[in-house]
Amino acid sequence: MVPTFWTDIIKKPEQGIYPHIIILAHMILGTGLVYISPRSNLAFLVLITSFFTLYYFKADQRFKLIVGVVLTLFILPVVGVRNIFYLEVIFQISVFAALALGLNIVVGFAGLLDLGYVAFYAVGAYLWAFFGSQQYYVLPFAPGTQPSNLPFLLPGDAFYLFMFAAIFVAALTGILLGTPVLRLRGDYLAIVTLGFGEVIRVLANNLDKPLNFTNGPQGITPIQRPTMPQAAVDVFNKLFGGVVGHEVSPADMYNVMFYLLALAVIIVIVFVTRRLDDSKIGRAWTAIREDETAAIAMGIPLVKMKLAAFAVGASFAGVMGVLLAGSRTFISPESFSFMQSIGVLSMVILGGSGSIPGVILGAATVTILNLQVLQGLSLHLSQLRQSDAVIPIINFAWADLSTQLDPAKYQRLLFGLILILMMIFRPAGLIPSQRRKRELASDEAEGGE
Amino acid sequence: MKRFLKSINVPELLRPLGQLIFFSLGSTIFLSAIALVLALILDRTVVGQTLFERLNVSLYTYTLVNLPQVAIDGLTIGFVYAAIALGYTMVYGVLEFINFAHSEIFAVGAFVGVEILIALDTFGILADASILMAYIYLILAILGGMLAAGGLAVAVERVAYRPLRHASRLVPLISAIGVSFLLQDVIRLVESLTTGQFNRIFPTFGNFDSRVILAKMTMGTTPITLGMSIKSIIVIVSAVLMLVALNYLVNATKIGKAIRAVAQDHPTASLMGIDVNRIISLTFLVGGMLGGAAGVLYALKFTRIDPFVGFFPGLKAFTAAVLGGIGNMTGALLGGIVLGMLETFAGSYMGVFTMGAAGSEYKDIFAFSILILVLIFRPQGLMGANVAQKA
């Protein structure tokens, strides 16, 4: 039994001052390490895992809250501004955590396997990409032939409005797509949602004629960033200027702002998810997930509840799409491939479907594996390739190794392995949801199946 | 010898042949009629005028002249879909489970077959092979692809699906998606390791690229020759042979009886002395072999393959299986042929009929639209009336 083994080793301190000290020590150690060596991936990992310590050890709720706020609102932005790559990783983690939390509502709570979740992300992204760029005036031109001095359709202020608009647009898309297909059984639904995901991608690729809505495969650029008051930069500089060590430019500040926006969305999602989970709707979702027939017999309006799950999940993806369009200033159909959907799914499955901390952990793990481990390996490999080193026994020069073997390109392998291994060995995920835990416990008490 | 000949169940050999011919002719006639009626209607409108100004023919003539070629192309791809769809449908029949990794098993078959031919080519054997030898090498490649794909399918079942057989429905499906993704990158890894490139081109040899001329005619001022490439004939003939053989295996042999028994009820089948696990492995083997052969045929027809080549054919074959009624073998044949036909007709005529606004680039999502429509209006598929809906 792996879990008992680990708890035996760690001997989780349950009470007293120790957990507080461990949490603080971990956080300070991480911050210090990152501060001393801003380019080390290992130091960054130490800092990021302090969230896990914070979650894992039992401590006073208020203490946890304060430490969490300090970590997310002060330490991470400052560390991120010192090394912009970290901020990128943190931003990606928060974007994927938000997406995974949204998908978690559909997959984890309602038990509907949605393989085209990225479609809603694309809807949000293209919504702001169309209204926040020159695309409206490009409509009559084929891609690449438009004049260069076109105005923007909407000012950057509208971005904030569109974050709210995306909720409704994406939810509406979810309802429109869901209405015909949610009657289907689980495995059919999975394939049909996959099809919808592909439909949206193909549409984005081809709606550059007869009217140029999406600019085809080249994608839409430039997309406006939201306006940011100069005061925000000044305040940040005044507060943290000494610690950061250099003057913070508005460009850096934008990254911090997008991170904070993503964080705000995550907090909203977590709040909504927890409220929904304890509500009548949440219990209806659980009932549907466990046994559809029994749920119908209990008088649960099946299609309505499934649609609700679909719409709520979709709306969060839509918001994140707007955020993505604003932060990247460039959108192309490639960002919304089937692989992205599976990536988000593997985050949910890895962390534990239905479990909020689990899903966040899954998102962080997969993103770090993707951005730091795989890319770190790539970097190492490309250095080896440029050197004269030779693999000893088989006498193979690294320089002859193909560039196709770049580990950063093998995300599918990573996602695939995660999905298979989790399904076989730990289907409830790294941090199983409370409900699953209770079920498993009662299963074991009854002697299993 | 005489006893052996006597033991052959001739009706079971002829029945699928009849079905295939009936399905092919039926869908050709039906779709041609629709295309021609549409052409007649649109001929009077601006669509017809635009075409007339461009090519100097009426839309009706244009449609009519292209019809045979479109039908043949549709039939070719339709048979490939049918062969893949049978893999989905057989596995679904015995396990009620969508083998999402089947598309990668198809891709592995394609790669092994093409690699065999490339290996022969590098030794210079292919270049000076006679026509007869060329066909033997092709058959060798198809057999190699079948063996590799079949073996892989069995291995995948053993490792990734069998431990999950009693879990809830979505668990093995997620595992299958994982296998599919894993295999795509494993193919890419293996192929990149050797040459640094992950695409493979089907070597040119034999007379596969030449065409059999069926008829010659002129359209307006441009002469049109109607032909069928030898490739297409090979694809159709080998697909038909495989489909007939599979039908015989399932419907007229003892093993087939065991497969059908397992599909109906696992516990009862095992009470009758059938080794359920072995039959399930066998089902994966047969389905994988069909997929692998389809992969080599696909590579022959479309020449260029990459590790992600299985995705769209796999999805479309799944659509075909659902269209025909998943779990029903005749349905998979019908679904494959109808889908291949529909897709080719749409790809060829949609561009002309909509004046270029929506052309063949929408071909891929056409299949999904059909899938969605079928699932909404007739979830049991065209022929799936006898498949009980188990929740």
Interface residues (C-beta under 8 A of the other chain):
Chain A: G111 L113 L115 P180 V181 R183 L184 R185 G186 D187 Y188 A190 I191 V192 L194 G195 F196 E198 V199 V202 L203 N205 N206 K209 P210 E292 T293 F338 M339 I342 L345 S346 I349 S402 T403 Q404 L405 Y410 R412 L413 F415 G416 L417 I418 L419 I420 M423 I424 P427 E449
Chain B: F97 I98 A160 P163 L164 H166 A167 R169 L170 V171 P172 L173 I174 S175 I177 G178 V179 S180 F181 L182 L183 Q184 D185 V186 R188 L189 S192 L193 T195 G196 Q197 F198 F311 L315 F318 V322 G356 A357 A358 E361 Y362 D364 I365 F368 S369 L371 I372 L375 I376 P379 Q389 A391
